[in-house]
Amino acid sequence: MNDDLFKADKAGRDQAAYSAKDIEVLEGLEPVRRRPGMYIGGTDETALHHLASEIIDNAMDEAVAGHASLIEVSLWSGNFLTVRDNGRGIPVDPHPKFKPMSALEVILTTLHSGGKFGGKAYETSGGLHGVGSSVVNALSSVLEVEVARDRVLWKQSYARGKAITKLSNAGPVQNRRGTQIRFQPDAEIFGELQFLPARLYRLCRSKAYLYRGVKIRWSCDPTLIRTVDVPAEAELHFPGGLRDSLEAELGARPLVVPLWSGEASFPNAANGDRAGRLEWAIGWQEDGDSAFASYCNTVPTPQGGTHEAGFRAALLKGLRAWGEARGNKRAAAITAEDVMTGIAAKLSIFIRDPQFQGQTKEKLTNAEATRLVEGAMRDRFDHFMGSSPAQADALMGFVIERAEERLRRRELKDTPRKSATRRLRLPGKLADCTLEDAARTELFLVEGDSAGGSAKQARDRATQAVLPLRGKILNVASASTEKLRQNQELKDLIEALGCGVGDRFDRSKLRYGRVIIMTDADVDGAHIASLLMTFFYRELPELIREGHVYLAQPPLYRLTQGAKSVYAMNDDDRVARMKTFKGTAKVEVSRFKGLGEMPPAALKETTMDPKRRVLLKVVNAAADRGATAERVESLMGRKPELRFQFIQEHARLAGELDV
């Protein structure tokens, strides 16, 4: 051993300055005021409202335990919040361990104290850390409590975690019971932050949804309200529970199958007693973002946890089992991600001794919750599927489509634009442009090698690239994932664009400012253009939304009289332009069979020259995006009966259009 390590030096001599008197012991609630972030996550707006949640959660625990049916929440000027319930009331008799201090004072001034640890006073509760009321007290400049028990009203006042009055008997009361807490968050901790009426109102509303047996009366000083959706007074009571909540959020949004909701209890495996219960409401949206909210003992768990894992497992295993029973081999490929895509769901569970990650209770960690939720939901989900095979098949098809889309996008790779020192392998028969500034470049998608040849000769090589496609591309709205993965035309197109698709989409890597669909001016050309627009709508909607996709407008006719030539876009245009010719000389009318038959000079003059051409921007013009999705699905999707219906309804227009 090196003795030099033990030689005294200046640092060693300084040890004499560090002694027992430097060891500080924080008593009571002083640690909370010194380090509020350890208990409520910080001192920001979220932490401020966490104080309100703690007190409301205590009142909700009384309701869930069956001892309270009414909670009143009131917000008034001065940033004062009052929460009152008609439950049993916090005990006010002397605490056996801390005599003569009352149980009420112990709860409000001592960390990790409360009636929720032993499991006798509350079967399930949200406040199991024993820090809620005491932390709120520590971080409040004023906290006043009233307790009505046994027809007697008791009062006591606190400031910054310490009692400033003794518990006093305020006299008899006849028609009142329960606890009322009125507090004002301390400006020394939270600065000028104020409670937001909208946020508190949403909290009260969600609590009423979560437990159908409670009424919550909300009131607020009207001068504090800044938004029209917050009433000054309201009584919140929802007998339908989570189903009412989800129906209100979804409105008239179209669903794949009718909204499914239910509730169940799960027993304790050891003795058969009821260990808790759960409630759920689920809707699979035809078009919309996923939204999943979960709760444990009415406490929101925004970071999920083990109960959400059981929820996903029940749905995934149920769908796979249904697919297997129906002989659908594609069902084996689905994952929980596919099941949860497009879902709007709410899950609420009530269990004994919940274990949360952190004091702010944002994630449930009880390992057994996964098994309990999965077991309770799986049987009911199987019954839901079996009771309506048509609906079950529709849901199965919807989820399989999400799985195929996921697999398809995984196959597609990003392709960066070539640099000056490294040439990029050109996909397919792409004739690239030379300009590096993507915003000033264009990619023309043309039909076949013949049209590609003419376009390559007519283009501006600096700014215009040409990618010939072999006839009609794959219809992405009805093709299987396997076909999409094998389709070389689509691979070449995506590789040429360079921006990727789906989760890999990166707008900054798009290699061209405009993508121009340039097809023949006939029915076949219109069909190819429709297929390409369907591809962009389904796989790269961002390009349409950001205005990158265009349709070229090549002419169908050339009219020549002597040295004069004009071009006509269609039959009506041809008739109109014929009238512009003078004299008796014959007008020669040439109909282009395709872009490949157009001389490069004519193609450039009419269709590719930015100074003289006409482009149509592809946009989603429908006010209701769901209407656009429905039209694309009916005309391009997997159900031919929808196309047949459309043709029957619009056949008359075909004659009128004279195509």
Phi, psi and omega per residue, in radians:
M1 nan 2.434 -3.116
N2 -1.418 1.938 -3.110
D3 -1.160 -0.321 -3.131
D4 -1.076 -0.449 -3.134
L5 -1.135 -0.398 -3.056
F6 -1.790 0.075 3.128
K7 -1.303 2.464 3.131
A8 -1.240 2.421 3.021
D9 -2.411 -2.986 -3.098
K10 -1.066 -0.723 3.133
A11 -1.087 -0.681 3.123
G12 -1.126 -0.709 3.127
R13 -1.123 -0.507 -3.134
D14 -1.223 -0.227 3.127
Q15 -1.066 -0.443 -3.133
A16 -1.130 -0.402 -3.141
A17 -1.412 -0.174 -3.123
Y18 -1.935 1.798 -3.026
S19 -2.339 -3.034 -3.071
A20 -1.044 -0.510 -3.104
K21 -1.209 -0.269 3.114
D22 -1.470 -0.147 3.130
I23 -1.456 1.965 -3.072
E24 -1.699 2.347 3.093
V25 -1.980 2.011 3.125
L26 -1.539 2.202 -3.073
E27 -1.876 2.795 3.084
G28 1.050 -2.256 -3.094
L29 -1.768 0.186 -3.141
E30 -1.033 -0.638 3.096
P31 -1.016 -0.589 -3.131
V32 -1.167 -0.740 -3.135
R33 -1.249 -0.560 3.118
R34 -1.272 -0.699 -3.063
R35 -2.312 1.185 -3.111
P36 -1.073 -0.491 -3.132
G37 -1.079 -0.468 3.120
M38 -1.215 -0.347 -3.019
Y39 -1.955 -0.570 -3.129
I40 -2.245 0.199 3.024
G41 1.515 -0.054 3.129
G42 2.612 -2.789 3.101
T43 -2.275 0.475 -3.126
D44 -1.610 -2.957 -3.093
E45 -1.086 -0.689 3.118
T46 -1.094 -0.759 3.131
A47 -1.131 -0.696 3.107
L48 -1.002 -0.822 -3.115
H49 -1.270 -0.317 3.052
H50 -1.129 -0.529 3.072
L51 -1.054 -0.801 3.118
A52 -1.072 -0.728 -3.134
S53 -1.047 -0.709 -3.106
E54 -1.070 -0.776 -3.107
I55 -1.254 -0.724 3.110
I56 -1.138 -0.648 3.102
D57 -1.058 -0.692 3.118
N58 -1.083 -0.722 3.104
A59 -1.152 -0.698 3.116
M60 -1.120 -0.620 3.105
D61 -1.048 -0.665 3.080
E62 -1.110 -0.700 -3.135
A63 -1.192 -0.808 -3.113
V64 -1.117 -0.566 3.111
A65 -1.312 -0.117 3.077
G66 1.597 0.216 -3.073
H67 -1.834 -0.161 -3.141
A68 -2.381 2.562 3.102
S69 -2.177 -0.144 -3.070
L70 -2.422 2.325 3.051
I71 -2.242 2.337 3.101
E72 -2.003 2.259 3.125
V73 -2.155 2.146 -3.066
S74 -2.297 2.310 3.093
L75 -2.040 2.235 -3.082
W76 -2.293 2.935 -3.106
S77 -1.019 2.702 -3.053
G78 1.527 0.071 -3.140
N79 1.142 0.635 3.083
F80 -1.671 2.313 3.078
L81 -2.107 2.327 3.112
T82 -2.082 2.290 3.082
V83 -2.191 2.184 -3.085
R84 -2.322 2.406 3.083
D85 -2.263 2.882 3.093
N86 -1.885 0.703 3.132
G87 -1.486 -2.658 -3.045
R88 -1.338 -0.407 -3.069
G89 1.513 2.417 3.121
I90 -1.109 2.367 3.125
P91 -1.006 2.443 -3.114
V92 -2.034 -0.011 3.134
D93 -1.288 2.796 -3.119
P94 -1.029 2.411 3.115
H95 -1.327 2.315 -3.052
P96 -1.049 -0.487 -3.099
K97 -1.605 -0.529 -3.025
F98 -1.993 0.482 3.113
K99 -0.902 2.483 0.086
P100 -1.571 0.194 -3.117
M101 -1.126 2.410 3.135
S102 -1.320 2.786 3.074
A103 -1.058 -0.609 3.116
L104 -1.050 -0.820 -3.122
E105 -1.195 -0.617 3.082
V106 -1.061 -0.801 -3.118
I107 -1.090 -0.654 -3.044
L108 -1.542 -0.172 -3.090
T109 -2.198 -0.006 -3.075
T110 -2.211 2.208 3.085
L111 -1.158 2.623 3.075
H112 1.010 0.765 3.027
S113 -2.196 2.588 3.131
G114 2.784 3.132 -3.076
G115 -1.821 0.386 -3.009
K116 -2.021 0.172 -3.118
F117 -1.542 -0.668 -3.047
G118 -1.402 -0.336 3.117
G119 1.487 0.023 -3.125
K120 -1.568 -0.728 -3.116
A121 -1.311 -0.549 -3.125
Y122 -2.370 2.155 3.078
E123 -1.213 -0.765 3.042
T124 -2.374 2.591 3.119
S125 -2.764 2.799 3.121
G126 -1.657 -0.372 -3.082
G127 -1.835 1.419 -3.068
L128 -1.820 -0.047 3.119
H129 -1.426 -0.296 -3.134
G130 1.240 0.388 -3.128
V131 -2.050 -0.159 -2.991
G132 -1.009 -1.158 -3.074
S133 -1.126 -0.699 -3.111
S134 -1.181 -0.649 3.110
V135 -1.177 -0.735 3.086
V136 -1.052 -0.745 3.115
N137 -1.075 -0.775 -3.107
A138 -1.097 -0.558 -3.037
L139 -1.794 0.306 3.127
S140 -2.009 2.419 3.063
S141 -1.287 -0.510 3.095
V142 -2.452 2.345 2.984
L143 -2.475 2.112 -3.134
E144 -2.060 2.298 -3.094
V145 -2.155 2.420 3.028
E146 -2.203 2.340 -3.140
V147 -2.229 2.166 3.075
A148 -1.872 1.921 3.130
R149 -2.370 2.399 3.072
D150 0.918 0.689 3.081
R151 1.121 0.422 3.070
V152 -2.211 2.397 3.134
L153 -1.764 2.245 3.136
W154 -2.045 2.499 -3.122
K155 -2.346 2.624 3.048
Q156 -2.785 2.576 -3.126
S157 -2.111 2.580 -3.111
Y158 -2.352 2.813 3.035
A159 -2.581 2.127 3.090
R160 0.909 0.733 3.018
G161 1.583 -0.047 -3.098
K162 -2.109 2.508 3.105
A163 -1.242 2.260 3.104
I164 -1.890 -0.146 2.995
T165 -2.361 2.808 3.043
K166 -1.434 2.730 3.047
L167 -1.108 2.168 -3.050
S168 -2.161 2.570 3.067
N169 -1.478 2.000 -3.099
A170 -1.622 0.117 3.074
G171 1.874 3.049 -3.087
P172 -1.323 2.624 3.019
V173 -2.358 2.476 -3.059
Q174 -1.723 -0.785 -2.992
N175 -2.020 0.744 -3.127
R176 -2.557 2.451 2.995
R177 -2.663 2.832 3.104
G178 1.912 -2.928 -3.039
T179 -2.110 2.439 3.008
Q180 -2.225 2.257 3.089
I181 -2.169 2.201 3.085
R182 -2.079 2.186 -3.086
F183 -2.519 2.791 3.104
Q184 -2.249 2.016 3.108
P185 -0.970 2.494 -3.043
D186 -1.327 2.158 3.121
A187 -1.154 -0.387 3.075
E188 -1.143 -0.460 -3.131
I189 -1.672 -0.795 -2.988
F190 -1.833 0.003 3.129
G191 1.126 -2.327 -3.082
E192 -1.612 0.126 -3.127
L193 -1.085 2.447 -3.136
Q194 -2.176 2.651 3.017
F195 -1.076 2.444 3.114
L196 -1.736 2.079 -3.127
P197 -0.960 -0.725 -3.105
A198 -1.079 -0.714 -3.119
R199 -1.209 -0.731 3.125
L200 -1.186 -0.666 3.131
Y201 -1.118 -0.747 3.092
R202 -1.089 -0.666 3.105
L203 -1.080 -0.816 3.135
C204 -1.101 -0.707 -3.137
R205 -1.104 -0.750 3.136
S206 -1.149 -0.657 3.111
K207 -1.117 -0.691 3.130
A208 -1.149 -0.635 3.070
Y209 -1.137 -0.646 -3.011
L210 -1.283 -0.439 3.107
Y211 -2.370 1.841 -3.018
R212 -1.214 -0.194 -3.111
G213 -1.539 0.104 -3.078
V214 -2.112 2.576 2.956
K215 -1.920 2.365 3.099
I216 -2.068 2.085 3.085
R217 -1.673 2.105 -3.110
W218 -1.851 2.385 3.020
S219 -2.531 2.612 -3.067
C220 -2.654 2.505 3.033
D221 -1.030 2.079 -3.085
P222 -0.985 -0.476 -3.119
T223 -1.233 -0.249 -3.139
L224 -1.565 -0.275 -3.025
I225 -1.404 2.257 -3.106
R226 -2.026 -0.158 -3.113
T227 -2.194 2.608 -3.039
V228 -1.275 -0.319 -3.073
D229 -1.508 0.086 3.121
V230 -1.953 1.990 3.126
P231 -1.392 2.764 3.059
A232 -1.272 -0.564 3.103
E233 -2.484 2.525 3.104
A234 -2.842 2.599 3.001
E235 -1.968 2.071 -3.042
L236 -1.825 2.030 3.124
H237 -2.667 2.164 -3.036
F238 -2.276 1.655 -3.123
P239 -1.058 -0.457 -3.133
G240 -1.449 -0.065 3.078
G241 1.077 -2.365 -3.064
L242 -1.090 -0.540 3.115
R243 -1.078 -0.753 3.082
D244 -1.033 -0.733 -3.115
S245 -1.110 -0.821 -3.093
L246 -1.214 -0.675 3.103
E247 -1.070 -0.675 3.126
A248 -1.147 -0.653 -3.121
E249 -1.310 -0.673 -3.093
L250 -1.337 -0.560 -3.118
G251 1.053 -2.252 -3.120
A252 -1.687 0.277 -3.108
R253 -1.069 2.320 -3.111
P254 -1.198 2.433 -3.133
L255 -2.047 2.666 3.113
V256 -1.167 -0.783 3.057
V257 -2.355 2.790 3.132
P258 -0.985 2.617 -3.138
L259 -0.955 2.364 -3.117
W260 -2.018 2.250 3.116
S261 -2.420 2.843 3.122
G262 -3.114 3.115 3.085
E263 -2.621 2.745 -3.108
A264 -2.773 2.819 3.035
S265 -1.958 2.646 3.014
F266 -2.186 2.314 -3.063
P267 -1.435 2.802 3.003
N268 -1.360 2.173 -3.053
A269 -1.080 -0.447 -3.046
A270 -1.328 -0.777 -3.028
N271 -2.239 0.024 3.095
G272 1.454 -0.095 3.094
D273 -1.192 2.719 3.114
R274 -1.186 2.111 -3.120
A275 -1.657 -0.167 -3.131
G276 2.783 -2.989 -3.130
R277 -2.664 2.935 3.111
L278 -2.518 2.783 3.102
E279 -2.472 2.561 -3.124
W280 -2.581 2.774 3.006
A281 -2.576 2.297 -3.021
I282 -2.401 2.390 2.986
G283 -2.409 2.242 3.063
W284 -1.634 2.009 -3.062
Q285 -1.453 2.409 3.079
E286 -1.155 -0.600 3.140
D287 -2.623 1.926 -3.139
G288 2.913 2.827 3.139
D289 -1.353 2.638 3.111
S290 -1.210 2.547 3.098
A291 -2.580 2.000 -3.086
F292 -2.263 2.106 3.102
A293 -2.072 2.278 -3.138
S294 -2.211 2.714 -3.080
Y295 -2.514 2.665 2.990
C296 -2.308 2.086 -3.107
N297 0.945 0.727 -3.136
T298 1.242 0.037 3.114
V299 -1.572 2.191 3.118
P300 -1.106 2.446 3.076
T301 -2.133 1.335 -3.061
P302 -1.107 -0.378 3.099
Q303 -1.657 0.180 3.039
G304 1.333 -2.427 -3.133
G305 2.376 -2.822 -3.004
T306 -1.208 -0.525 3.117
H307 -1.189 -0.633 3.081
E308 -1.176 -0.615 3.102
A309 -1.074 -0.725 3.101
G310 -1.160 -0.659 3.086
F311 -1.036 -0.880 -3.131
R312 -1.114 -0.703 -3.118
A313 -1.116 -0.698 -3.136
A314 -1.094 -0.775 -3.131
L315 -1.207 -0.763 -3.112
L316 -1.100 -0.866 -3.110
K317 -1.154 -0.614 3.109
G318 -1.146 -0.742 3.136
L319 -1.194 -0.731 3.101
R320 -1.077 -0.732 3.136
A321 -1.127 -0.688 3.112
W322 -1.124 -0.767 3.119
G323 -1.080 -0.715 3.120
E324 -1.127 -0.721 3.133
A325 -1.142 -0.511 -3.140
R326 -1.597 0.041 3.125
G327 1.297 0.409 -3.139
N328 -1.617 1.794 -3.070
K329 -1.205 -0.402 -3.108
R330 -1.249 -0.291 -3.105
A331 -1.124 -0.460 -3.122
A332 -1.149 -0.336 -3.075
A333 -1.505 -0.200 -3.057
I334 -1.292 2.636 3.118
T335 -2.177 3.031 3.096
A336 -1.064 -0.563 3.096
E337 -1.049 -0.725 3.141
D338 -1.179 -0.698 -3.129
V339 -1.128 -0.621 -3.058
M340 -1.552 -0.123 3.128
T341 -1.256 2.184 3.141
G342 1.399 0.072 -3.073
I343 -1.427 2.525 2.936
A344 -2.104 1.986 -2.984
A345 -2.540 2.678 3.035
K346 -2.351 2.392 -3.140
L347 -2.324 2.273 3.113
S348 -2.316 2.214 3.103
I349 -2.172 2.689 3.065
F350 -2.223 2.050 -3.124
I351 -2.397 2.795 3.052
R352 -1.353 2.589 3.027
D353 0.834 0.991 3.097
P354 -1.172 2.505 3.112
Q355 -2.001 2.062 -3.113
F356 -1.861 2.704 3.062
Q357 -1.517 1.888 3.127
G358 1.505 2.855 -3.107
Q359 -1.207 -0.457 -3.103
T360 -1.433 -0.026 2.929
K361 1.019 0.779 -3.081
E362 -1.575 -0.193 -3.104
K363 -2.529 2.295 3.123
L364 -1.525 2.364 -3.077
T365 -2.102 0.028 3.111
N366 -1.027 2.067 -3.095
A367 -1.099 -0.639 -3.064
E368 -1.240 -0.279 -3.104
A369 -1.102 -0.594 3.117
T370 -1.062 -0.848 -3.127
R371 -1.138 -0.757 -3.092
L372 -1.126 -0.803 -3.115
V373 -1.179 -0.775 3.140
E374 -1.064 -0.799 -3.117
G375 -1.113 -0.729 -3.105
A376 -1.241 -0.631 -3.088
M377 -1.439 -0.563 -3.000
R378 -1.061 -0.815 -3.126
D379 -1.055 -0.742 -3.109
R380 -1.266 -0.544 3.080
F381 -1.220 -0.709 3.074
D382 -1.048 -0.718 3.119
H383 -1.160 -0.693 3.105
F384 -1.054 -0.753 -3.140
M385 -1.197 -0.780 -3.082
G386 -1.227 -0.434 -3.108
S387 -1.285 -0.337 3.121
S388 -2.534 1.479 -3.100
P389 -0.992 -0.616 -3.135
A390 -1.112 -0.779 3.104
Q391 -1.151 -0.694 3.128
A392 -1.084 -0.729 3.114
D393 -1.139 -0.663 3.111
A394 -1.102 -0.760 3.107
L395 -1.143 -0.702 3.116
M396 -1.061 -0.783 3.123
G397 -1.099 -0.700 3.127
F398 -1.085 -0.805 -3.107
V399 -1.198 -0.659 3.108
I400 -1.114 -0.672 3.073
E401 -1.058 -0.692 3.107
R402 -1.141 -0.652 3.124
A403 -1.153 -0.750 -3.140
E404 -1.138 -0.663 3.101
E405 -1.126 -0.722 3.109
R406 -1.088 -0.792 3.141
L407 -1.144 -0.665 -3.134
R408 -1.115 -0.769 -3.104
R409 -1.243 -0.479 3.080
R410 -1.157 -0.549 -3.109
E411 -1.273 -0.475 -3.023
L412 -1.454 2.327 -3.067
K413 -1.930 2.641 3.055
D414 -1.323 2.563 3.072
T415 -2.239 2.014 3.135
P416 -1.310 2.723 3.067
R417 -1.188 2.549 3.133
K418 -1.126 2.621 3.095
S419 -1.855 3.074 -3.090
A420 -1.195 -0.431 -3.071
T421 -1.809 -0.070 -3.075
R422 -2.498 2.043 3.130
R423 -1.403 2.405 3.100
L424 -1.570 2.405 3.056
R425 -1.127 2.122 -3.081
L426 -1.326 2.234 -3.137
P427 -1.275 2.495 3.067
G428 0.950 -2.280 -3.136
K429 -1.957 0.605 -3.128
L430 -1.110 2.233 2.958
A431 -1.790 1.793 -3.008
D432 -1.406 2.842 3.049
C433 -1.622 3.000 -3.043
T434 -1.758 -0.368 -3.088
L435 -1.237 2.344 -3.121
E436 -1.475 -0.360 -3.113
D437 -1.309 1.790 -3.037
A438 -1.045 -0.610 -3.071
A439 -1.093 -0.403 -3.077
R440 -1.787 0.160 -3.078
T441 -1.954 2.850 -3.108
E442 -2.399 2.519 3.034
L443 -2.023 2.079 3.084
F444 -1.660 2.173 3.049
L445 -1.723 1.993 -3.029
V446 -2.103 2.833 -3.031
E447 -1.661 1.819 3.011
G448 1.487 2.907 -3.090
D449 -1.215 -0.603 -3.116
S450 -1.114 -0.867 3.082
A451 -1.119 -0.643 3.108
G452 -1.081 -0.677 3.124
G453 -1.102 -0.797 3.121
S454 -1.106 -0.740 -3.111
A455 -1.156 -0.649 3.137
K456 -1.138 -0.603 3.115
Q457 -1.334 -0.504 -3.067
A458 -1.524 -0.261 -2.989
R459 -1.318 2.882 2.913
D460 -1.597 1.923 -3.003
R461 -1.092 -0.401 -3.112
A462 -1.292 -0.674 -2.987
T463 -2.072 -0.206 -3.023
Q464 -2.080 2.178 3.068
A465 -1.878 2.687 -3.107
V466 -2.285 2.271 3.066
L467 -2.164 1.838 3.075
P468 -1.273 2.404 3.070
L469 -2.015 2.555 -3.067
R470 -1.475 1.577 3.045
G471 1.129 -2.490 -3.090
K472 -1.349 2.163 3.106
I473 -1.327 3.024 -3.137
L474 -1.157 2.444 3.055
N475 -1.416 1.817 -3.038
V476 -1.233 -0.289 -3.117
A477 -1.334 -0.315 -3.096
S478 -2.216 -0.066 -3.075
A479 -1.433 2.675 3.083
S480 -1.387 2.865 3.125
T481 -1.052 -0.682 -3.119
E482 -1.087 -0.758 3.118
K483 -1.122 -0.688 3.129
L484 -1.126 -0.688 3.136
R485 -1.158 -0.523 -3.080
Q486 -1.579 -0.155 -3.036
N487 -1.361 1.934 -3.075
Q488 -1.235 -0.576 -3.127
E489 -1.071 -0.781 -3.135
L490 -1.223 -0.632 3.065
K491 -1.057 -0.775 3.131
D492 -1.094 -0.728 -3.120
L493 -1.118 -0.811 -3.132
I494 -1.140 -0.686 3.114
E495 -1.125 -0.678 3.131
A496 -1.154 -0.698 -3.131
L497 -1.178 -0.679 3.011
G498 1.439 -0.141 -3.014
C499 -1.648 -0.068 -3.112
G500 1.261 3.073 3.128
V501 -2.364 2.874 3.074
G502 1.050 -2.322 -3.121
D503 -1.159 -0.331 -3.124
R504 -1.576 -0.022 -3.077
F505 -1.111 2.303 3.103
D506 -2.426 1.830 -3.089
R507 -0.972 -0.594 -3.079
S508 -1.170 -0.297 -3.111
K509 -1.713 0.056 3.091
L510 -1.096 2.233 -2.985
R511 -1.537 -0.143 -3.102
Y512 -2.438 2.482 3.116
G513 -1.287 -0.609 3.090
R514 -2.193 2.438 2.989
V515 -2.002 1.997 -2.987
I516 -1.961 2.060 3.080
I517 -1.456 2.029 -3.076
M518 -2.163 1.731 -3.112
T519 -2.106 2.961 -3.130
D520 -1.050 2.630 -3.110
A521 -1.490 0.917 3.115
D522 -2.470 -3.046 -3.076
V523 -1.091 -0.760 3.127
D524 -1.086 -0.707 3.104
G525 -1.101 -0.683 3.110
A526 -1.139 -0.630 3.111
H527 -1.131 -0.787 3.129
I528 -1.101 -0.730 3.099
A529 -1.068 -0.672 3.116
S530 -1.117 -0.715 3.117
L531 -1.123 -0.710 3.131
L532 -1.190 -0.708 3.104
M533 -1.131 -0.628 3.077
T534 -1.105 -0.705 3.098
F535 -1.039 -0.846 -3.123
F536 -1.154 -0.665 -3.122
Y537 -1.130 -0.711 -3.078
R538 -1.460 -0.758 -2.980
E539 -1.732 -0.533 -3.102
L540 -2.348 1.010 -3.110
P541 -1.080 -0.400 -3.139
E542 -1.091 -0.599 -3.124
L543 -1.185 -0.648 3.070
I544 -1.219 -0.774 -3.092
R545 -1.097 -0.589 -3.102
E546 -1.665 0.126 2.988
G547 1.339 0.655 -3.131
H548 -1.756 -0.212 -3.007
V549 -1.835 2.325 -3.093
Y550 -2.366 2.795 3.000
L551 -1.977 2.201 3.030
A552 -1.306 2.749 -3.115
Q553 -2.169 1.331 3.127
P554 -1.291 2.636 3.128
P555 -1.330 2.739 3.071
L556 -1.712 -0.472 -3.075
Y557 -2.266 2.654 2.905
R558 -2.127 2.242 -3.131
L559 -1.956 2.201 -3.047
T560 -2.259 2.300 3.023
Q561 -2.374 1.845 -3.079
G562 1.125 -2.145 -3.131
A563 -1.569 -0.067 -3.088
K564 -1.677 2.263 3.090
S565 -2.301 2.360 3.032
V566 -2.302 2.839 -3.099
Y567 -2.071 2.540 3.140
A568 -2.142 2.393 -3.067
M569 -1.351 -0.570 -3.101
N570 -2.735 -2.991 -3.074
D571 -1.132 -0.762 3.124
D572 -1.084 -0.717 3.122
D573 -1.153 -0.625 3.111
R574 -1.092 -0.789 3.135
V575 -1.075 -0.746 -3.120
A576 -1.149 -0.698 -3.078
R577 -1.333 -0.421 3.073
M578 -1.045 -0.542 -3.103
K579 -1.270 -0.192 -3.129
T580 -1.462 -0.213 -3.126
F581 -1.466 2.467 -3.133
K582 -1.922 2.796 3.076
G583 1.461 -3.098 -3.072
T584 -1.768 -0.048 -3.118
A585 -1.112 2.500 -3.100
K586 -1.152 2.424 3.071
V587 -1.710 2.093 3.115
E588 -1.423 2.247 3.134
V589 -1.985 2.078 3.114
S590 -1.980 2.242 3.104
R591 -1.793 2.137 -3.135
F592 -1.322 2.178 3.097
K593 -1.323 -0.301 3.132
G594 3.091 2.962 3.137
L595 -1.081 -0.515 -3.130
G596 -1.131 -0.393 -3.136
E597 -1.588 -0.142 3.116
M598 -1.385 2.297 3.037
P599 -1.016 2.470 -3.136
P600 -0.899 -0.644 -3.133
A601 -1.131 -0.688 3.134
A602 -1.220 -0.684 3.119
L603 -1.105 -0.726 3.106
K604 -1.125 -0.809 -3.079
E605 -1.089 -0.710 -3.004
T606 -1.648 -0.491 -2.880
T607 -2.242 -0.467 -2.998
M608 -1.974 -0.370 -3.121
D609 -1.311 2.025 -3.105
P610 -0.995 -0.397 -3.102
K611 -1.389 -0.368 -3.031
R612 -2.210 -0.234 -3.046
R613 -1.378 2.978 3.009
V614 -2.170 2.224 3.089
L615 -2.061 2.513 3.032
L616 -1.883 2.153 3.108
K617 -1.383 2.343 3.103
V618 -1.496 2.084 -3.135
V619 -2.340 2.785 3.001
N620 -1.623 1.613 -3.000
A621 -1.435 -0.237 -3.080
A622 -1.200 2.335 3.100
A623 -1.131 -0.588 3.122
D624 -1.786 1.904 -3.124
R625 -1.083 -0.487 3.100
G626 -1.103 -0.568 3.118
A627 -1.155 -0.691 3.100
T628 -1.117 -0.811 3.132
A629 -1.047 -0.693 3.134
E630 -1.139 -0.721 -3.138
R631 -1.168 -0.744 3.112
V632 -1.077 -0.743 -3.128
E633 -1.142 -0.707 -3.096
S634 -1.232 -0.615 -3.083
L635 -1.580 -0.473 -3.022
M636 -2.139 -0.086 -3.028
G637 -1.395 -2.868 -3.001
R638 -1.523 -0.037 -3.061
K639 -1.873 1.721 -3.114
P640 -1.093 -0.418 -3.124
E641 -1.130 -0.494 3.095
L642 -1.215 -0.678 3.096
R643 -1.176 -0.685 3.123
F644 -1.091 -0.729 3.108
Q645 -1.091 -0.730 3.135
F646 -1.103 -0.730 3.140
I647 -1.105 -0.733 3.116
Q648 -1.075 -0.701 -3.094
E649 -1.291 -0.434 -3.035
H650 -2.104 0.232 -3.093
A651 -1.049 -0.593 -3.116
R652 -1.042 -0.552 -3.097
L653 -1.214 -0.454 -3.110
A654 -1.074 -0.736 3.109
G655 -1.180 -0.658 -3.125
E656 -1.189 -0.533 -3.104
L657 -1.380 -0.345 3.097
D658 0.946 0.963 -3.141
V659 -1.705 nan nan
